[in-house]
């Protein structure tokens, strides 16, 4: 699965967790995972632009 799809899924999960008033620790774990996907995505984008 691509990084964009991971970002979309994580964003949806995070939004659902927040709207369901889940506990802050769970929301923080989801948010940290989403941050990992964002970093991974930008690393991929930056590496592809450097090779051009």
VEXDOSE-753120 format. One record per residue (C-alpha): chain; z, x, y; residue number from 0; residue in three letters. Coordinates in Angstrom, 3 decimals, decimal comma, padded with zeros to 6 digits. Example, Ala and Ser with C-alpha at 12.3 -4.5 7.8 and 13.67 -1.06 7.14 Angstrom:
+--------+----------+----------+----------+-----+---------+
: cadena :       zz :       xx :       yy : num : residuo :
+--------+----------+----------+----------+-----+---------+
:      A :  007,800 :  012,300 : -004,500 :   0 :     ALA :
:      A :  007,140 :  013,670 : -001,060 :   1 :     SER :
+--------+----------+----------+----------+-----+---------+
! end
This chain:
+--------+----------+----------+----------+-----+---------+
: cadena :       zz :       xx :       yy : num : residuo :
+--------+----------+----------+----------+-----+---------+
:      A :  000,000 :  000,000 :  000,000 :   0 :     UNK :
:      A : -000,902 :  001,355 :  003,446 :   1 :     UNK :
:      A :  001,479 :  002,126 :  006,263 :   2 :     UNK :
:      A :  000,212 : -000,763 :  008,348 :   3 :     UNK :
:      A :  001,001 : -003,208 :  005,553 :   4 :     UNK :
:      A :  004,472 : -001,660 :  005,107 :   5 :     UNK :
:      A :  005,086 : -002,078 :  008,839 :   6 :     UNK :
:      A :  003,994 : -005,698 :  008,772 :   7 :     UNK :
:      A :  006,189 : -006,538 :  005,775 :   8 :     UNK :
:      A :  009,217 : -004,699 :  007,180 :   9 :     UNK :
:      A :  008,783 : -006,432 :  010,543 :  10 :     UNK :
:      A :  008,671 : -009,839 :  008,854 :  11 :     UNK :
:      A :  011,739 : -009,053 :  006,749 :  12 :     UNK :
:      A :  013,605 : -007,810 :  009,829 :  13 :     UNK :
:      A :  012,706 : -010,928 :  011,812 :  14 :     UNK :
:      A :  013,793 : -013,175 :  008,938 :  15 :     UNK :
:      A :  017,070 : -011,305 :  008,529 :  16 :     UNK :
:      A :  017,834 : -011,615 :  012,236 :  17 :     UNK :
:      A :  016,946 : -015,302 :  012,346 :  18 :     UNK :
:      A :  019,149 : -015,968 :  009,302 :  19 :     UNK :
:      A :  022,059 : -014,197 :  011,035 :  20 :     UNK :
:      A :  022,481 : -011,693 :  008,206 :  21 :     UNK :
:      A :  025,220 : -009,141 :  008,613 :  22 :     UNK :
:      A :  024,595 : -006,240 :  010,957 :  23 :     UNK :
:      A :  024,707 : -003,611 :  008,204 :  24 :     UNK :
:      A :  021,823 : -005,258 :  006,343 :  25 :     UNK :
:      A :  019,767 : -005,615 :  009,509 :  26 :     UNK :
:      A :  020,452 : -001,957 :  010,340 :  27 :     UNK :
:      A :  019,272 : -000,842 :  006,873 :  28 :     UNK :
:      A :  016,052 : -002,827 :  007,260 :  29 :     UNK :
:      A :  015,561 : -001,437 :  010,762 :  30 :     UNK :
:      A :  016,021 :  002,149 :  009,545 :  31 :     UNK :
:      A :  013,461 :  001,604 :  006,804 :  32 :     UNK :
:      A :  011,034 :  000,211 :  009,356 :  33 :     UNK :
:      A :  011,628 :  003,305 :  011,510 :  34 :     UNK :
:      A :  010,644 :  005,462 :  008,529 :  35 :     UNK :
:      A :  007,392 :  003,527 :  008,149 :  36 :     UNK :
:      A :  006,673 :  003,887 :  011,871 :  37 :     UNK :
:      A :  007,203 :  007,652 :  011,772 :  38 :     UNK :
:      A :  005,026 :  007,919 :  008,670 :  39 :     UNK :
:      A :  002,302 :  005,861 :  010,354 :  40 :     UNK :
:      A :  002,285 :  007,956 :  013,528 :  41 :     UNK :
:      A :  002,248 :  011,192 :  011,553 :  42 :     UNK :
:      A : -000,818 :  009,959 :  009,710 :  43 :     UNK :
:      A : -002,522 :  008,839 :  012,930 :  44 :     UNK :
:      A : -001,746 :  012,128 :  014,690 :  45 :     UNK :
:      A : -002,925 :  014,250 :  011,779 :  46 :     UNK :
:      A : -006,229 :  012,359 :  011,592 :  47 :     UNK :
:      A : -006,858 :  012,798 :  015,343 :  48 :     UNK :
:      A : -006,059 :  016,525 :  015,184 :  49 :     UNK :
:      A : -008,706 :  017,119 :  012,550 :  50 :     UNK :
:      A : -011,446 :  015,535 :  014,659 :  51 :     UNK :
+--------+----------+----------+----------+-----+---------+
! end
